[in-house]
Amino acid sequence: MSRPERVEENLQALAISLTADELATQDSAFAPDAIIGDRYPAMVMKLAAR
């Protein structure tokens, strides 16, 4: 959640528009098969499984 003093700054993100090339770059970078590895390190997973 945003702090009240950051709301105006965060709302400015609504004015951002990306080109088709920028969107394609993001699509490929964040495609499900592009992200590899575990979400958390093994030690954290051991602690979470308790």
C-alpha positions in Angstrom: 0.0 0.0 0.0 1.2 3.5 -0.8 1.9 6.1 1.7 -0.3 9.2 1.4 2.6 11.4 0.4 3.4 9.1 -2.5 -0.1 8.9 -4.0 0.3 11.8 -6.4 3.7 10.5 -7.6 2.2 7.0 -8.1 -0.7 8.3 -10.1 1.7 9.8 -12.6 2.4 6.2 -13.7 -1.0 6.2 -15.4 0.4 8.7 -17.9 3.2 6.4 -19.1 2.7 4.9 -22.6 5.0 2.3 -24.1 5.9 1.7 -27.7 5.1 -1.6 -29.4 8.8 -2.4 -29.1 8.9 -1.7 -25.4 5.8 -3.8 -24.8 7.4 -6.7 -26.8 10.6 -6.4 -24.7 8.6 -6.6 -21.5 6.4 -9.5 -22.8 9.5 -11.5 -23.6 11.3 -10.6 -20.4 8.3 -11.6 -18.2 7.0 -14.6 -20.2 6.4 -17.6 -17.9 9.2 -19.6 -19.5 11.7 -16.7 -19.3 11.7 -16.7 -15.5 13.7 -19.6 -14.0 14.7 -20.6 -10.6 13.0 -20.9 -7.3 11.0 -18.0 -5.9 12.8 -18.1 -2.6 16.2 -19.4 -1.5 16.3 -23.0 -0.1 16.9 -21.8 3.4 13.8 -19.6 3.3 11.7 -22.5 2.0 12.9 -24.7 4.9 11.8 -22.1 7.4 8.4 -21.5 5.6 7.7 -25.2 5.6 7.6 -25.5 9.4 
